[in-house]
Amino acid sequence: TTWPQQTELASGGAANDNAGYSVAISGSTAVVGAYGRNSGAGAAYVFVRSGSTWTQQTEIDDPAANTGDDFGWSVAISGSTVVVGADQDGNGGTGAAYVFVRSGTTWSQQAMLADPGGAGGDLFGSSVAISGSTAVVGAEGSNSSAGAGYVFVRSGTTW
């Protein structure tokens, strides 16, 4: 069985945006991370499929908008919720993960998930995953570099 390529999901961005470093899909919605976009502040692009046509729905930019945050280093999606990791966000690579929810065609930030240890070099957000109302955020530098995964559960709009 073969898997023919349907399309290329490209942001039309610039060199060194690193679009495609992280990708995720849920149903007919795909998210593509571009941690190098905007001088390393980063971005994530959301695409939706109608039939065999994919269209960019939005560009989600780093809410902190700090150069070098690496927003988009990791991405995950479940239904109408996207989690974007920014492993260099904060002081000395503490990191953060941001939750966005879709209403119609509009994506809005619902939460910022913070590093519970809050230590530089934790790289919180180096990986993210979501299923329904449960998100897991990886911090590869946490616990004296042994690393850890942190579980967050949504209750209403609170994580």
N, C-alpha and C positions, 0 to 999 in steps of 0.2 A: 504494500500500500504506500502511495506517495502522498506527500503533503505539499501541494503547490503553493507558492507564495501568492498571497492575495493583494498585498500592498506594502508600502513602506510608510511607517509612521514617523514623519520628520517634522521638526518644529520650524524649519526654515531659519534657524538661528545661525550663529557665527562659529568660526573655528574655536576649538577648545571649550565649547559648551558642554561637551561630553554627554549629549543627549543619547539615551539608550543604555547608559551605564547600569541603570536599574529599570525594570519593567514589571508590570503586573496587569492582570486582566480579571474581570468579573462580568460574566454575561456579555453584553455588547458594549462594555466600557473598558477602555485600556488607559493606563497611566504610564508615562515615560518620564523618568527622572533625568535632569540635566544639571548636575551639581556644579558645573563650571560656568553656567550662565551668569551674566551680570557680575563679572569679575570675581566669580567664585561664591557670590551670595547664593546662587542657585535658583532653580525653578523646577516645576513639574508640569507636564502637559497632559491634558485629559482629552482623549479621543472617543467618539461614539460611532458605532456601526449602524447603518441602515441598509439592510440587504447586504451587498458586497462593497458598499462605499463607506469609508472611514473619514470622518470630519473632525478637525480639532474643535473641541467645545470651549476650552479655556486654557490659559496659562496661569498657573498658581505660582506666585512669586514668594520668595522668602519673607515672611512677616517681619523678621528682625532687620532684614535688608543690610546685613553686615558682610563686607567683603570677606570671603574665606569661610563662611558658615558651612558650606557644602550641603545646603538644602537640596534634597533630591538624591543624596547619596544612596538612599534606600526608599522604596515606595511599596505600598500594599493597598489593595482595594477589596472591599466586600460590599456588594450592592451599591448603595449611594454614599458610602463612607470611604474616604481615602486617608491613609496615614503616610506622612512624608518625614523621613529621618534627616536630621542635620547634625552629623556627628562632630562638627567643629563649632557648633553654636555655643555661645557663652565663653567664659574665661578658660583659656588653655585647653580647649577641646573637651569641655564638660559634656556638651551635646544636648539635643532636645529632639522631640518628635512632635509633629503638628497634626491635628485631626481636622479634616474638612468634610462637610456634608453638602449634598446636592439637594436643592429644592427647585424643581423644574430644570432649567439649564444653568442655574446660578450656584456656584460653589462658595461656601462661607466657612471661615475658621470656626470650629466649635471648641477646640481646646489646644493648649500646649501641654504636652506631657514632659515633665521635668525629671532630670536625673535625681533619684532619691538620695544618692550619696553626695552629689554635687561637687565631685572632685575633678580637677583638671586632668585630662588624659583618659577619662572614663570612656569617651567616644560613644556616649549614649545616643542611640539612633543609628548606629552603624548597620543595623538590620532591623526591619519591622515586619510584622505580620498581623493580619486581622481576619477574624471570622465572626460575623454577626456583631455582637456587642462586646467582644473580647479582643483586645490588642496585646501583642507581645512586642517589647522593644529590647533589642540587644544592645549591650554595652561591652564591647570586646576588651576595653581597658579597665573595667571595673574590678573590684575585689583584688587589688594589688596585681592587676593584669591577668588574673585567672579568667575574668569575664563573667557575665551574668545576663540572664534574660529577665525582664520585669513585666509582670502581667497587670493590665489595667482593664477594668470592667466598667462599661457605661451604664449609668442609671439615669434615665431621662436624657439630659444634655450634659451631665457631669460624669467625669472619668475619675 
